[in-house]
Amino acid sequence: MKHIKVANCDLDASEISLGCMRIADMANPDISTLIHTALDEGINFFDHADVYGGGKSEAKFAEALGMTPQLRETMILQTKVGIRKASFDFSKEHILEAVDGSLKRLQTDYLDVVLLHRPDALVEPEEVAEAFTSLQDSGKVKYFGVSNQNPMQIELLKKFVKQPLIFNQLQLSITNTGMIDAGINVNMEIDPSIDRDGSILDYCRLHDITIQPWSPFQFGFFEGVFLDNDK
């Protein structure tokens, strides 16, 4: 398994990460097999979110694994916070509360990475900055990032947040190539030339923000994977 040195931090991450959104409905022995197979293949990066399975995905991950301090040190654990039922909440209070919940469910005293889960268009960046500083100073979170955010949303956060934003988790795959299409079809009067995300690919590359492609095998939004799909 190839590893990458993530910019602006000391993380040595496997190029492939294991997304844990769908493990909430799996049996613990199957989850254990899944995680240990990933570890055996050199995958050390595991992606969570506090809303996955209503928190069950994080809890079952740790339960099935029988989390220990020694095992924890072999992993990079990332979670995402900021989504409430039918709304977003990037307030300091909610971010701190959400991280504490994830720490408890994952049976660990720190997280390697916390991402803001999708954009809150009306975010109060001062509150995010206060939350990030509190989490880093307390040792609960090492690094921070965002997901599905465009350049101006990131710039707004950077005006207040002192920590580098090391990741942007975006939809990018063989079947979701919009950010690449727009760069290839510059100055063309065709749909693929439409820039729908503010040139986020170029922005992240210029600012050393590592892009995490989410659901890289996904077809459509909830239509399964593209492998062996007739469409």
N, C-alpha and C positions, 0 to 999 in steps of 0.2 A: 504494500500500500504506500503510495507516494504521500508525503507530508509537505505542508507549506509553512513557512514562517510568516505568520500574520503580521501585517504592517502595524506599527505604532503600539506594539505590545510584545510580550514574551511567549505567546502561545505557539506551540508546534502542533498544528492541527492536521489530521488526515484530510485528504482532498474530498473524501466522501464522508458525510455525516449521516447518522441515523435519526430520522424524524420519528417522534414518539406520539404523534397525535392520535393514532388509531389503536394503541395498545390497551385502552381502557376496557375494551370488550374481550380481550384475550385472557386465556387462563394463565395463571402465574408460571406453570412449568413451560408453557410456550414462550412467554415473555423472557424467561431466563435463558432458554435456548437461543432466542433471537439475539439478545444482548451479548451472550458469550460467543456466539458465532461472529458477531460484528467485531468484538474485541480480538478474537483469534485471527481475523482477517486484517487486523491492523487499524480498524476504525476506532478512534478515540473520542470523537465528537458526537454528543447526543443533544438533540434539540427538543425542547419542551415549550409549553405555554401554560400559564395558570388556568386557562379556560379549556384546555384539552380534556374532554371527558368530564368537565366540571371539577377538575382537580384530580380525578381518578388516575389519569395517565401518569402523573408525577408520582402519586402514592404507590401505584402498582409497580412502577419501575423499581423503586427502592425495595419494596416488599419482595418482589420476585427475585431480585438480585441478592437479597440478604446483605444490604449495603454495610460495608465496613470502612474504617479510615484508610486501610491499605488499598482496597478496591477503588475507593473514591479518588485516590491520587493517580490512578491510571487513566482517568477520564477528564475530558473537558465538558462541563455541564453548562448548558445555556437554557435560559427560559425567557419568556416574553410576558410582559404585563401591560395593562392599560385598557383592556376591554371589559366592560360590564355588560349585563344583559341589555341589548338594544341601544348601547351607547358606548362612548369612550370616556375614560377618566385618567388624565395624566397629572392629577393633583399630587402634591407631595404626600398627603395622607394616604391616598390610595396606592401609590407606588410602594411606599414603605410597608404598608399592610400586605400588599400582594407578594412582595419579596419574602417577607416573614412566613407567609403561608407556603410558598414554594420551598423554602428551606426546611420547614417542618415535614412536608410531604416527601421530599427527596432525601430526608434523613442526613443532611449535611449542614455544616456551619458556614459554608460560603458557596457562592456561585462564581464560575469563571466569567460568564457573560450574561448580562440582562439587556434585552432589546425592548424598545417601545413597540408595542404590537399594533401595527398599522398607524396611520396618521390621525391625530386629533386636530382638525382644521382650526379649532379655537383654543389650542393649547396655550397655557400660560408658562412660557419657557423658564421664568424665574423659579417656578415651583419644581419643575423638572431638575433644574440646576441644584436646588437645595436638596432634593431627594438623592440625586446622584452623589453629591458630596458627602451626605450623611452615610450612605451605603458604603462608599469607598473608605471613608475614614474609620468606620466601624469594622472593616474587614469582611463585610458580608458579600460584597461584589467587587471583583477585580476590574472588569472592563464593561463598556457600554456600547450600544449601537441602536439602530432603528430598523424598521421593516416597512417596505412599500412606500417609502417617502421620496419626494422629488427634491431637486437641488435647493429650492427656496425654503422648503420646510426644514431641511437640514441646516441651511445657513441661519435660519431664525434660532434654532436650538444652539448652534455654535456660538452665537452672540452672547449667550449666557452660561452655557455649560463649559466648564474648564477641562473636563476629561475629553480625550479624543473619542470620536464615534468611529469604532473600528469596523463595524459591519453594517450593511444594508441588505436585508433579506427581501428578495424580489422574485416575481414569477418569471422564470427564464428556463426554457427547455426547447427541444426540437420542435414542439408544437406551439410554443409561445415565444416567438422571436421578435416581437414588436420593437424592442429597443435596439436590436441589431438591424432590422429591416429599415428603420428610419435613417440609420447611418449609411446604409448601402444605397438607398434610393433618394439621396439628397437632390433637391431641385427637380424632382419628377412629379408629374401631375397624376399620380396613382395613389391608391389608399396606403400601400406600405410606406410611402414617404412621409406620412403624417406622424409628427413627433407628439406622442401622447404622454410623455413623462418628463419633459424638460431636459432632454439629453442626459438622463441619469447615468447611463453607461459611461459616457465620457467624463461626467462630473466625478463619479466614484474613482475612475482611473486617475484623474488628475489630482485627487485629494487623498489617494492611498486608502480608500475605503473598500474593504473586501466585499464583493457581492456574494451573497449566499443564495443560490437558486433554490426556491422552494418547489416541492413536488415536481422534480425534473422529469418524471415518467408520466405525468398526468396528462390526460386528454380532456379538453373542455374544462369545466369547473368541478363537477362531481360525476363525471362520466367514466371514471376508472382510468386505467393506464393505456398508453398508445401501443404497447407491445401486443402483437397478435390481434390488434383491433382492425376490423374490416374498413372502418372509415379512414 
